[in-house]
Amino acid sequence: MGLLTNLLSRTLFRSTFRDIDRLMEDVRTGKPIPETKPDPKSGVLCIDGPILSYASPDYGNWQIPIDEVVAFGEYTTDNGPHIDDWFLVFVTTDFNWVEASNYCAGCDSVRDGLAKHWGVESLRGGLSFSTDFNSRALWPTAIAGEPLFDFVERPQSVWQKITSFGIGLIDKDITKHVRTHLQSHHKT
């Protein structure tokens, strides 16, 4: 990481840790925890009959039929804590995918609805405390817990690195293991 990135992240984390310490002290003293509302920029995810849809001013809009989803998972980035860094992923029959911020409105009810639709007990993620690029499949159960994506740093010229303040760009693609499993179970 570059010097500027290190300074910024240390400053941001100090503020976050103070907020967490304050919250923990409130819990210890019995104060009620304030209910947090999703940031409107994180969007809204919902199920409307056979359609799964997402709308966000920052992350875009999409709609897909639930029956076209062949895998569901999650991934995290190192972008937090002040911007969304945890995302839901819906892989479709053509092995493309759409994403939704895990912090969006409707996220929990969609997870519950899809768990019921797919006949699984839970689709709760396990990456809530990940602060790096990480991923895992949650459904189908045969690949649950497996890494969903491979993350690869995009090659950049010296000028691109300078203009991006040393912050690299990361590309992601479905892992070979997950792709092989999905291809053997879902012929397109």
PLY file of the C-alpha trace (Angstrom):
ply
format ascii 1.0
element vertex 188
property float x
property float y
property float z
element edge 187
property int vertex1
property int vertex2
end_header
0.00 0.00 0.00
1.12 3.51 -0.63
1.92 6.02 2.07
-1.25 8.03 1.44
-3.42 4.90 1.57
-1.82 3.84 4.87
-2.39 7.26 6.43
-5.99 7.40 5.28
-6.84 3.89 6.47
-5.24 4.45 9.89
-7.19 7.68 10.34
-10.46 6.07 9.26
-9.95 3.00 11.46
-9.18 5.10 14.55
-12.57 6.76 14.20
-14.29 3.42 13.61
-12.63 1.77 16.61
-13.71 4.71 18.83
-17.28 4.22 17.60
-17.10 0.48 18.33
-15.64 1.10 21.80
-18.44 3.59 22.53
-21.07 1.07 21.35
-19.55 -1.73 23.48
-19.57 0.55 26.54
-23.24 1.36 25.90
-24.03 -2.36 25.75
-22.15 -3.01 29.01
-24.09 -0.24 30.78
-27.43 -1.46 29.45
-28.19 1.36 27.03
-30.37 0.30 24.11
-28.54 -0.11 20.82
-29.87 2.35 18.26
-31.48 0.70 15.26
-29.48 1.37 12.12
-31.15 1.94 8.81
-29.57 0.95 5.51
-27.82 3.74 3.63
-29.99 4.61 0.60
-26.85 4.47 -1.56
-26.54 0.75 -0.73
-29.83 0.18 -2.51
-32.88 -2.04 -2.14
-33.03 -5.77 -2.88
-36.37 -7.55 -3.17
-38.21 -10.60 -4.44
-41.36 -9.89 -6.42
-42.90 -13.23 -7.38
-40.38 -15.03 -9.61
-38.18 -11.93 -10.03
-35.21 -10.84 -7.93
-34.46 -7.13 -8.33
-31.98 -4.59 -7.04
-31.83 -0.82 -7.34
-29.02 1.41 -6.09
-27.86 4.89 -7.08
-24.24 3.78 -6.54
-24.24 0.15 -7.71
-26.82 0.13 -10.47
-30.10 -1.63 -11.14
-30.90 -5.14 -12.33
-33.66 -7.74 -12.45
-33.31 -11.49 -12.95
-35.65 -14.46 -12.70
-34.87 -16.42 -9.53
-34.89 -19.66 -11.55
-31.90 -18.37 -13.58
-29.71 -18.22 -10.46
-27.39 -21.26 -10.39
-25.19 -20.12 -7.50
-25.34 -17.61 -4.68
-22.46 -16.28 -2.64
-20.74 -13.30 -1.14
-17.49 -11.41 -1.41
-15.69 -8.69 0.47
-13.19 -6.03 -0.50
-10.68 -3.93 1.41
-12.69 -0.74 0.73
-14.46 -0.42 4.09
-15.39 0.81 6.55
-16.89 3.98 5.09
-18.03 2.55 1.76
-19.70 -0.76 1.08
-17.25 -3.63 1.18
-19.48 -6.72 1.41
-21.57 -7.88 -1.55
-24.04 -10.61 -2.43
-23.47 -12.39 -5.75
-26.06 -14.13 -7.91
-24.48 -16.29 -10.64
-26.83 -16.87 -13.57
-27.22 -19.77 -16.03
-24.84 -18.08 -18.51
-22.14 -17.92 -15.76
-22.32 -14.16 -15.52
-23.35 -12.58 -12.26
-25.07 -9.62 -10.68
-24.21 -8.10 -7.33
-25.97 -6.29 -4.51
-24.52 -4.55 -1.49
-24.95 -6.69 1.61
-25.86 -3.48 3.45
-28.92 -2.79 1.29
-32.51 -2.65 2.47
-34.26 -5.99 2.05
-31.08 -8.05 2.23
-32.14 -10.22 5.18
-35.64 -10.91 3.87
-34.24 -11.86 0.43
-31.73 -14.25 2.05
-34.59 -15.82 4.03
-36.85 -16.01 0.97
-34.17 -17.63 -1.18
-33.28 -20.11 1.58
-36.92 -21.19 1.66
-37.11 -21.28 -2.17
-33.96 -23.43 -2.44
-34.84 -25.60 0.56
-31.83 -24.77 2.70
-31.75 -23.84 6.35
-29.85 -20.59 5.99
-28.01 -18.38 3.51
-26.29 -16.25 6.14
-22.83 -15.16 5.17
-19.67 -15.74 7.07
-17.54 -12.89 5.81
-18.91 -10.15 8.06
-15.54 -9.40 9.64
-13.42 -9.82 6.52
-11.44 -6.69 5.70
-9.73 -8.02 2.59
-10.69 -9.51 -0.77
-12.43 -12.74 0.11
-15.35 -14.76 -1.22
-17.37 -17.88 -0.65
-20.25 -19.73 -2.20
-23.36 -20.16 -0.04
-25.56 -22.14 -2.45
-25.83 -24.77 -3.91
-24.89 -26.77 -0.85
-22.40 -28.93 -2.81
-20.08 -25.90 -3.13
-21.10 -24.00 0.03
-18.04 -22.66 1.82
-15.82 -22.86 -1.27
-14.17 -19.67 -2.57
-16.48 -18.19 -5.22
-14.01 -15.82 -6.89
-10.36 -15.65 -7.76
-9.07 -12.10 -7.27
-6.27 -10.89 -9.54
-4.56 -7.50 -9.46
-4.94 -5.76 -12.81
-1.63 -4.80 -14.40
-1.11 -1.02 -14.33
1.47 1.26 -15.86
3.59 3.44 -13.58
1.46 6.46 -14.56
-1.78 4.60 -13.71
-0.36 3.70 -10.29
0.64 7.32 -9.66
-2.77 8.70 -10.68
-4.58 6.11 -8.53
-2.40 7.00 -5.48
-0.94 3.49 -5.45
-4.31 1.80 -5.12
-4.40 -1.23 -7.39
-7.39 -2.40 -9.36
-8.65 -5.92 -8.68
-10.48 -8.13 -11.18
-12.52 -11.13 -10.12
-13.77 -14.25 -11.85
-15.56 -17.40 -10.76
-13.07 -20.00 -9.52
-12.31 -22.98 -11.73
-13.72 -25.37 -9.09
-17.07 -23.56 -8.86
-17.29 -23.11 -12.64
-16.60 -26.84 -13.20
-19.27 -27.81 -10.66
-21.84 -25.47 -12.17
-21.09 -26.59 -15.74
-21.51 -30.23 -14.79
-24.89 -29.52 -13.18
-26.32 -26.79 -15.42
-25.95 -27.23 -19.14
-26.61 -23.96 -21.02
0 1
1 2
2 3
3 4
4 5
5 6
6 7
7 8
8 9
9 10
10 11
11 12
12 13
13 14
14 15
15 16
16 17
17 18
18 19
19 20
20 21
21 22
22 23
23 24
24 25
25 26
26 27
27 28
28 29
29 30
30 31
31 32
32 33
33 34
34 35
35 36
36 37
37 38
38 39
39 40
40 41
41 42
42 43
43 44
44 45
45 46
46 47
47 48
48 49
49 50
50 51
51 52
52 53
53 54
54 55
55 56
56 57
57 58
58 59
59 60
60 61
61 62
62 63
63 64
64 65
65 66
66 67
67 68
68 69
69 70
70 71
71 72
72 73
73 74
74 75
75 76
76 77
77 78
78 79
79 80
80 81
81 82
82 83
83 84
84 85
85 86
86 87
87 88
88 89
89 90
90 91
91 92
92 93
93 94
94 95
95 96
96 97
97 98
98 99
99 100
100 101
101 102
102 103
103 104
104 105
105 106
106 107
107 108
108 109
109 110
110 111
111 112
112 113
113 114
114 115
115 116
116 117
117 118
118 119
119 120
120 121
121 122
122 123
123 124
124 125
125 126
126 127
127 128
128 129
129 130
130 131
131 132
132 133
133 134
134 135
135 136
136 137
137 138
138 139
139 140
140 141
141 142
142 143
143 144
144 145
145 146
146 147
147 148
148 149
149 150
150 151
151 152
152 153
153 154
154 155
155 156
156 157
157 158
158 159
159 160
160 161
161 162
162 163
163 164
164 165
165 166
166 167
167 168
168 169
169 170
170 171
171 172
172 173
173 174
174 175
175 176
176 177
177 178
178 179
179 180
180 181
181 182
182 183
183 184
184 185
185 186
186 187
